[in-house]
Each structure stands twice: as structure tokens, then as C-alpha cells.
Amino acid sequence: MFSILAEEIGPTLEVDLNDSFYSRDVKESIIKKYPDLKNIIDQSLVAIDEEYADESLFSLNSVDEIALIPPVSGG
């Protein structure tokens, strides 16, 4: 977790996923635990093993880290 999500949830979180999953499954699992953060989670990107995830099917056996990266703003 990063930014506002880390402030609200903490830097790490355990989620329940099937052995095979899509990046959207990560978001849905977190939204179930934190429904008040749905808007920011929906806008966030999922990174798997330090690479932005597409909608491919992933296997938990080959994944070391999953990160949720909220939108960045600044000036």
C-alpha cells in the first residue's frame, strides 16, 4: 500500500485470493474489507512483482508481492 491507502489501511494487508486470480480480484478483495475506500481503490493500479498488472490471469505460486498504487497528484 502507498500514499492515502497506507495511511488508512497500513503498509501491508492480507487478502483472500484464489490460486489463480486477475488484478481486479485484488481490488475486489480489498473493497470487501474497506468499502469506504472503494472510490480510491477503483482508481488505483495493481502492481505484481513490481510491474503494473494487466488483466492477465496470475498464479499465486509465482507471485512474490502485490502492491496497490493510488493515483498521484502534486505540483
PEKA-V847622 format. One record per pair of residues at least 4 apart in sequence whose C-alpha atoms are under 6 Angstrom apart, sorted by the first residue. I is the first residue (numbers start at 1). GAP is how many residues later the second one is. D is the distance in Angstrom with one decimal. If there is no record, write none. Layout:
i=[I;I]
gap=[GAP;GAP]
d=[D;D]
This chain:
i=[1;1;1;1;1;2;2;5;6;6;19;19;20;20;21;21;22;22;31;31;38;44;44;44;45;45;46;46;46;46;47;47;47;47;47;48;48;48;49;49]
gap=[4;5;10;66;67;4;67;4;4;5;40;41;38;39;36;37;33;35;4;7;4;25;26;27;23;24;6;7;21;22;4;5;6;19;20;5;17;18;15;16]
d=[5.8;4.9;5.0;5.8;5.3;4.8;5.8;5.7;4.3;4.8;5.7;5.2;5.5;4.5;5.5;5.3;5.9;5.0;4.8;5.6;5.9;5.2;4.1;5.8;5.8;5.1;5.9;5.6;5.8;4.7;5.0;4.1;5.1;5.7;5.0;5.9;5.8;4.6;5.9;5.0]
